[in-house]
């Protein structure tokens, strides 16, 4: 059964203005109709489908001549693409489908679903918004996904035609290009994804009149038959250049990747405009595969910092402008991070000689652990102690810290020194370590090395 909600949704979502498109026309030619006598018809009846999509580019240049789509249908509508005409109600020779411009200057559509004599209702729809302006290119589309009448009617562009192929009603005034009929109900994303391309074939594409011939009275159907015939023969529609303003989907430009340090990738690109956002993707296997989404950014972004890279590794990047449907990708750019440099921190002598802190670090608590570091002693440093000691051992005194978790702050509590690795200054300059193992026993476990350390020597 015909589902009007599907029909309504498809028609309401089926018009896009060309003014929002960024670059000039790629289509070669189109056809100009005078709004009173000129049209194109399929050479033979046919192109019936139980599910279908009708789409085209059009530019209205004047009023044209209105027509009715039948009892209970549209009145005073201007045809863009139609199969059949309001010829005989409750008959298989009646109007099949109609896509056009309403008397209120918005997109409109109708479909007559023939069931049996006395039961072939029209299903008209007029869009409440989306005024069609004179002199502006638009892309219009109609989809249907229910049972269709088996009508023996012609498909016509810029008019409606009865079964004899000559009796017309209604005319469009303006230019038309890239007319397509599919035997599937395409989704909005499908339509948007290809509306700026000059398709010559495709799965389900049963008629496509690209209108690029530029001369003559035949509009070639690149998907097969039937071709279109320009009428009337004596004064047919005029070939015009350029046709519709096809553009490539929006894509960022000039993507450049660099690696300023071993742990950072830096990306910049040109903002194409019109996107709803950007999608940054990265591959570590090569420029042609392995891409995964790294980040999503707001519209108008032109750079991104990748802090998830590793040293001495090559990464490939691409950035996509995103919108309602398919993303549009930039070029691929690569960067190789440099090796980790052999740097070190230098700490001055004295109590204010500087240090590195990680703040509260409960995540570094461990029942078993190893602490290690490279160091070079160049002076005595400033000493401290690791705690009062307890019944089992004394803490360290006269020691300079290298790595420590906590300090000798409060013996017998959870704020005491946890572990300590450092240098004992006297009586001998040797490694020293300490560990306090719980919050109640107050026991330090100090250990002092025997190998004497030399200044200005790494170990």
C-alpha positions as CSV (number, residue, x, y, z in Angstrom):
1,X,0.0,0.0,0.0
2,X,1.1,3.6,-0.7
3,X,2.8,5.1,2.4
4,X,2.2,8.8,2.3
5,X,4.6,9.5,5.2
6,X,7.5,8.1,3.2
7,X,6.4,10.2,0.2
8,X,6.2,13.3,2.2
9,X,9.5,12.9,3.9
10,X,11.3,12.3,0.6
11,X,9.8,15.3,-1.1
12,X,10.5,17.6,1.8
13,X,14.1,16.5,1.9
14,X,14.6,16.6,-1.8
15,X,15.6,20.1,-2.7
16,X,19.0,21.8,-2.4
17,X,19.9,25.2,-3.5
18,X,22.9,25.7,-5.7
19,X,23.8,29.0,-4.1
20,X,25.5,27.2,-1.3
21,X,27.9,25.4,-3.7
22,X,31.4,26.8,-3.8
23,X,32.8,26.3,-7.3
24,X,31.7,26.9,-10.9
25,X,29.8,24.5,-13.2
26,X,31.4,21.3,-14.3
27,X,28.3,20.2,-16.4
28,X,28.7,21.1,-20.1
29,X,25.2,22.0,-21.3
30,X,21.5,21.9,-20.3
31,X,18.2,22.6,-22.0
32,X,16.2,25.9,-21.9
33,X,12.4,25.7,-22.0
34,X,10.1,28.6,-22.9
35,X,7.3,27.7,-20.6
36,X,4.6,27.5,-23.2
37,X,5.4,24.8,-25.9
38,X,8.8,23.1,-25.3
39,X,9.4,19.8,-23.6
40,X,11.3,16.5,-23.9
41,X,9.5,13.1,-24.0
42,X,10.8,9.6,-23.7
43,X,10.8,7.9,-27.1
44,X,8.6,5.1,-25.9
45,X,6.3,4.5,-22.9
46,X,7.7,2.6,-20.0
47,X,10.1,3.2,-17.0
48,X,7.6,1.9,-14.6
49,X,8.9,0.8,-11.2
50,X,7.4,-0.2,-7.9
51,X,10.0,1.8,-6.1
52,X,11.7,4.8,-7.7
53,X,13.6,8.0,-7.3
54,X,13.3,11.0,-9.7
55,X,15.9,13.7,-9.5
56,X,17.2,16.7,-11.6
57,X,18.8,20.1,-11.6
58,X,16.6,23.0,-12.5
59,X,16.6,26.8,-12.7
60,X,13.4,28.7,-13.0
61,X,13.5,31.7,-15.3
62,X,9.8,32.7,-15.5
63,X,6.2,31.7,-14.7
64,X,5.5,29.0,-17.2
65,X,2.1,27.3,-17.6
66,X,0.4,25.5,-14.7
67,X,-1.5,22.2,-14.9
68,X,-3.6,19.9,-12.7
69,X,-2.5,16.4,-11.7
70,X,-6.1,15.1,-11.5
71,X,-9.0,15.0,-9.1
72,X,-7.7,15.3,-5.6
73,X,-4.3,16.2,-6.8
74,X,-2.3,19.4,-7.4
75,X,-3.7,22.4,-9.2
76,X,-1.7,25.1,-11.1
77,X,1.6,23.2,-10.7
78,X,4.5,23.6,-13.1
79,X,5.9,20.2,-14.3
80,X,9.6,19.4,-14.1
81,X,9.5,15.6,-14.6
82,X,6.2,13.6,-15.0
83,X,5.1,10.2,-16.1
84,X,1.7,10.5,-17.6
85,X,-0.9,13.3,-17.3
86,X,-4.3,13.9,-15.7
87,X,-6.0,12.0,-18.5
88,X,-8.5,9.4,-17.1
89,X,-9.2,9.0,-13.5
90,X,-9.3,5.4,-12.2
91,X,-7.5,4.2,-15.3
92,X,-4.0,2.8,-15.9
93,X,-3.5,5.5,-18.5
94,X,-3.7,8.2,-15.8
95,X,-0.8,10.2,-14.2
96,X,1.8,7.9,-12.5
97,X,4.1,10.4,-10.8
98,X,4.8,14.2,-11.0
99,X,7.6,16.4,-9.6
100,X,7.3,20.1,-10.1
101,X,6.8,23.6,-8.7
102,X,3.6,24.5,-6.9
103,X,1.4,27.5,-7.4
104,X,2.9,28.9,-4.2
105,X,6.4,28.6,-5.6
106,X,7.7,25.7,-3.6
107,X,8.6,22.1,-4.6
108,X,5.6,19.8,-5.1
109,X,4.9,16.2,-6.1
110,X,2.0,13.9,-6.7
111,X,1.5,10.2,-7.3
112,X,-1.6,8.3,-8.4
113,X,-1.8,4.8,-7.1
114,X,-4.1,2.8,-9.3
115,X,-5.7,-0.1,-7.4
116,X,-8.9,-0.7,-9.4
117,X,-11.8,1.2,-11.0
118,X,-13.0,3.7,-8.5
119,X,-10.0,3.4,-6.3
120,X,-6.9,5.3,-7.6
121,X,-6.3,8.1,-5.2
122,X,-3.9,11.0,-5.8
123,X,-1.3,11.7,-3.1
124,X,-0.3,15.3,-3.6
125,X,2.3,17.1,-1.5
126,X,3.4,20.8,-1.4
127,X,6.4,21.8,0.6
128,X,5.6,24.4,3.2
129,X,9.0,26.0,3.0
130,X,11.9,26.4,0.5
131,X,10.8,29.2,-1.9
132,X,12.1,28.6,-5.4
133,X,13.8,31.9,-6.6
134,X,14.0,32.9,-10.3
135,X,17.5,32.6,-11.7
136,X,18.8,30.1,-9.1
137,X,19.8,26.5,-9.7
138,X,18.3,23.8,-7.5
139,X,18.5,20.1,-7.2
140,X,15.1,18.4,-6.8
141,X,14.3,14.8,-5.9
142,X,11.3,12.6,-5.3
143,X,11.4,9.1,-3.9
144,X,8.7,6.4,-3.5
145,X,9.0,2.9,-2.0
146,X,5.6,1.3,-2.3
147,X,3.6,-0.5,-5.0
148,X,3.3,1.3,-8.3
149,X,0.6,1.3,-11.0
150,X,1.5,-0.3,-14.2
151,X,0.8,2.7,-16.5
152,X,1.4,2.8,-20.2
153,X,2.5,6.4,-20.2
154,X,5.4,8.5,-21.4
155,X,8.0,10.2,-19.2
156,X,8.2,13.9,-20.0
157,X,10.6,16.7,-18.9
158,X,9.0,20.2,-18.5
159,X,5.4,19.1,-19.3
160,X,2.9,16.3,-18.7
161,X,2.0,13.9,-21.5
162,X,-1.1,11.8,-22.2
163,X,-0.8,8.2,-23.5
164,X,-0.8,9.4,-27.1
165,X,2.5,11.1,-26.5
166,X,1.4,14.4,-28.0
167,X,-1.3,15.9,-25.7
168,X,0.5,18.1,-23.2
169,X,-0.6,20.0,-20.1
170,X,1.6,22.5,-18.2
171,X,5.0,23.8,-19.1
172,X,8.1,24.8,-17.2
173,X,9.9,28.0,-17.9
174,X,13.7,27.8,-17.3
175,X,16.6,25.4,-17.6
176,X,16.9,21.7,-16.7
177,X,19.9,19.4,-16.5
178,X,21.0,15.9,-15.4
179,X,17.6,14.1,-15.2
180,X,17.7,10.7,-13.5
181,X,15.1,8.0,-12.8
182,X,16.0,5.0,-10.5
183,X,14.0,1.9,-9.8
184,X,15.0,2.1,-6.1
185,X,14.0,4.6,-3.4
186,X,17.3,6.2,-2.7
187,X,18.1,7.6,0.7
188,X,18.8,11.3,1.3
189,X,22.5,10.5,1.8
190,X,22.6,8.6,-1.5
191,X,21.0,11.5,-3.3
192,X,23.3,14.1,-1.8
193,X,26.4,11.9,-2.3
194,X,26.0,11.9,-6.1
195,X,23.9,15.0,-6.9
196,X,27.1,16.9,-7.9
197,X,28.4,14.2,-10.2
198,X,27.5,13.5,-13.8
199,X,26.6,9.8,-13.5
200,X,26.4,7.8,-16.7
201,X,25.3,4.5,-15.1
202,X,24.7,2.8,-11.7
203,X,22.8,0.1,-10.0
204,X,19.1,0.8,-10.3
205,X,19.6,3.8,-12.7
206,X,17.1,3.1,-15.4
207,X,17.1,6.5,-17.2
208,X,19.7,9.3,-17.1
209,X,19.4,12.1,-19.5
210,X,22.6,14.2,-19.0
211,X,21.6,16.7,-21.6
212,X,25.2,17.3,-22.7
213,X,24.6,16.8,-26.4
214,X,24.7,20.5,-27.1
215,X,22.8,20.2,-30.4
216,X,20.2,18.2,-32.2
217,X,16.8,16.9,-31.1
218,X,17.8,13.8,-29.1
219,X,18.6,13.6,-25.4
220,X,20.6,10.4,-25.0
221,X,19.8,8.0,-22.2
222,X,23.2,6.9,-20.9
223,X,21.6,4.0,-19.0
224,X,20.0,2.5,-22.1
225,X,16.7,3.2,-23.6
226,X,14.5,5.1,-24.2
227,X,16.3,8.2,-25.4
228,X,14.5,11.6,-25.1
229,X,13.0,13.5,-28.0
230,X,13.0,17.3,-28.0
231,X,9.6,18.7,-28.9
232,X,8.1,20.4,-30.8
233,X,10.3,19.5,-33.7
234,X,10.1,22.9,-35.4
235,X,11.0,24.9,-32.3
236,X,12.5,22.6,-29.7
237,X,14.1,23.6,-26.4
238,X,17.4,25.4,-26.7
239,X,20.8,24.0,-25.7
240,X,22.5,26.3,-23.2
241,X,26.0,26.5,-21.8
242,X,26.8,26.0,-19.0
243,X,24.4,23.6,-17.4
244,X,23.8,23.0,-13.7
245,X,26.4,24.2,-11.2
246,X,28.0,20.8,-10.3
247,X,30.7,21.1,-7.6
248,X,32.9,18.6,-5.9
249,X,31.9,17.9,-2.3
250,X,33.5,20.2,0.3
251,X,37.0,19.1,1.2
252,X,39.8,20.7,3.2
253,X,42.8,21.7,1.0
254,X,46.6,21.6,1.4
255,X,46.9,19.2,4.3
256,X,50.5,19.4,5.6
257,X,51.9,17.1,8.4
258,X,55.1,17.6,10.4
259,X,56.6,16.2,13.5
260,X,58.2,19.0,15.6
261,X,59.4,16.6,18.3
262,X,59.4,12.8,19.0
263,X,56.0,12.9,20.7
264,X,54.0,15.4,18.6
265,X,52.4,15.4,15.1
266,X,51.4,18.8,13.8
267,X,48.7,19.2,11.1
268,X,47.5,22.3,9.1
269,X,45.1,22.6,6.2
270,X,42.9,25.1,4.4
271,X,39.3,25.5,5.5
272,X,37.0,24.9,2.5
273,X,33.9,26.4,4.2
274,X,30.4,24.9,4.4
275,X,31.4,21.8,6.5
276,X,29.6,20.9,9.7
277,X,32.9,19.7,11.2
278,X,36.2,17.9,10.5
279,X,37.4,14.4,11.0
280,X,41.1,13.7,11.5
281,X,42.3,10.3,10.5
282,X,45.7,8.6,10.9
283,X,47.4,5.4,9.5
284,X,50.6,3.8,10.6
285,X,50.7,1.3,7.7
286,X,50.7,3.5,4.6
287,X,48.9,6.2,2.6
288,X,46.3,3.8,1.1
289,X,44.9,1.9,4.1
290,X,44.7,1.5,7.8
291,X,43.1,4.9,8.5
292,X,41.2,5.3,11.8
293,X,39.5,8.3,13.3
294,X,41.8,10.2,15.6
295,X,39.7,13.2,16.5
296,X,36.6,15.2,15.5
297,X,36.8,18.9,15.3
298,X,34.4,21.8,15.0
299,X,33.7,23.6,11.7
300,X,36.4,26.1,10.5
301,X,39.2,24.3,12.2
302,X,42.5,24.5,10.4
303,X,45.0,22.7,12.6
304,X,45.4,19.7,15.0
305,X,48.1,18.5,17.4
306,X,48.6,14.8,17.7
307,X,50.3,13.9,21.1
308,X,49.7,10.1,20.7
309,X,52.7,9.4,18.4
310,X,55.9,7.5,19.2
311,X,59.5,8.5,18.4
312,X,61.1,7.5,15.1
313,X,57.8,6.4,13.5
314,X,56.1,7.5,10.2
315,X,52.4,8.4,10.3
316,X,50.0,9.2,7.4
317,X,47.2,11.7,8.0
318,X,44.1,12.8,6.1
319,X,41.3,15.2,7.1
320,X,37.7,15.0,6.0
321,X,35.1,17.8,5.9
322,X,31.8,16.3,7.3
323,X,28.2,17.2,6.7
324,X,24.9,15.4,6.5
325,X,26.2,12.4,4.6
326,X,29.5,11.4,3.1
327,X,32.8,12.9,4.3
328,X,35.0,14.7,1.7
329,X,38.7,14.0,2.1
330,X,41.8,16.1,1.8
331,X,45.1,14.9,0.3
332,X,47.2,12.4,2.4
333,X,50.3,13.9,4.1
334,X,52.9,12.0,6.2
335,X,55.4,12.9,8.9
336,X,58.1,10.9,10.6
337,X,58.8,11.7,14.3
338,X,62.5,12.1,15.2
339,X,64.4,10.0,17.7
340,X,64.1,10.7,21.3
341,X,67.0,13.1,22.1
342,X,69.6,12.4,24.8
343,X,68.6,15.3,27.1
344,X,68.9,15.6,30.9
345,X,67.8,18.1,33.6
346,X,70.4,20.1,35.5
347,X,69.7,20.9,39.2
348,X,71.7,23.7,40.9
349,X,73.4,23.4,44.3
350,X,71.4,24.6,47.3
351,X,68.0,24.4,48.9
352,X,66.4,26.2,46.0
353,X,68.1,24.3,43.2
354,X,64.9,23.1,41.6
355,X,63.1,19.8,41.4
356,X,60.4,17.9,39.4
357,X,57.1,17.0,41.0
358,X,54.2,14.9,39.8
359,X,51.8,16.0,42.5
360,X,49.8,13.4,44.5
361,X,50.6,10.1,42.9
362,X,48.5,7.3,44.5
363,X,48.8,5.4,41.2
364,X,52.5,4.9,41.9
365,X,51.9,2.9,45.0
366,X,53.1,-0.7,44.6
367,X,53.8,-3.6,46.9
368,X,56.7,-4.6,44.6
369,X,58.6,-2.0,42.7
370,X,61.9,-0.9,41.0
371,X,63.2,2.6,41.0
372,X,66.0,3.5,38.6
373,X,67.6,6.6,37.1
374,X,70.7,7.9,35.4
375,X,72.5,10.7,37.3
376,X,75.7,12.7,37.4
377,X,76.8,14.3,40.7
378,X,78.7,17.6,40.3
379,X,78.4,18.8,43.9
380,X,77.3,18.2,47.4
381,X,73.6,19.2,47.0
382,X,71.3,19.9,50.0
383,X,70.7,17.0,52.4
384,X,67.5,15.7,54.2
385,X,66.5,12.7,56.2
386,X,63.9,10.0,55.7
387,X,62.4,9.7,59.2
388,X,63.0,8.9,62.9
389,X,63.5,5.2,62.5
390,X,61.5,2.9,64.9
391,X,62.2,-0.3,66.6
392,X,63.7,-2.2,63.6
393,X,65.9,0.4,62.0
394,X,66.8,4.0,61.7
395,X,66.0,6.2,58.7
396,X,68.6,7.9,56.6
397,X,70.2,11.2,57.5
398,X,72.5,13.4,55.6
399,X,71.2,12.2,52.2
400,X,70.5,14.0,48.9
401,X,67.3,12.7,47.1
402,X,67.4,11.4,43.5
403,X,63.8,9.9,43.4
404,X,61.4,9.8,46.3
405,X,57.8,9.3,47.1
406,X,56.9,11.4,50.1
407,X,59.4,12.5,52.7
408,X,60.1,12.1,56.5
409,X,57.0,14.2,57.3
410,X,55.2,12.3,60.1
411,X,56.4,8.9,61.4
412,X,53.7,6.3,61.9
413,X,51.2,7.8,59.5
414,X,50.2,7.7,55.8
415,X,52.1,11.0,55.1
416,X,55.5,9.5,55.9
417,X,58.2,8.7,53.3
418,X,57.2,5.8,51.1
419,X,60.4,5.1,49.2
420,X,63.6,7.0,48.7
421,X,66.6,6.6,46.4
422,X,69.5,9.0,46.9
423,X,73.1,9.8,47.7
424,X,74.6,9.7,51.2
425,X,77.1,12.6,51.5
426,X,78.9,11.6,54.7
427,X,80.9,9.7,55.9
428,X,81.2,8.3,52.3
429,X,79.5,9.4,49.1
430,X,77.5,6.3,48.3
431,X,74.0,5.3,47.1
432,X,71.4,5.0,49.8
433,X,67.7,3.9,49.9
434,X,64.9,3.7,52.4
435,X,61.4,2.3,52.6
436,X,58.7,2.6,55.3
437,X,56.4,-0.3,54.8
438,X,53.1,0.6,56.6
439,X,51.3,3.4,58.4
440,X,51.3,1.9,61.9
441,X,54.6,0.1,62.6
442,X,56.8,3.3,62.1
443,X,59.6,1.1,60.7
444,X,62.2,2.5,58.3
445,X,64.2,0.1,56.2
446,X,67.3,2.0,55.3
447,X,70.2,0.5,53.2
448,X,73.5,2.2,52.3
449,X,75.8,1.2,49.5
450,X,79.5,0.7,49.6
451,X,80.7,1.9,46.2
452,X,82.0,5.4,46.5
453,X,80.6,7.8,43.8
454,X,82.7,10.3,42.0
455,X,81.7,13.8,41.0
456,X,81.2,14.6,37.3
457,X,80.8,11.0,36.4
458,X,77.6,9.2,35.3
459,X,76.7,5.9,36.8
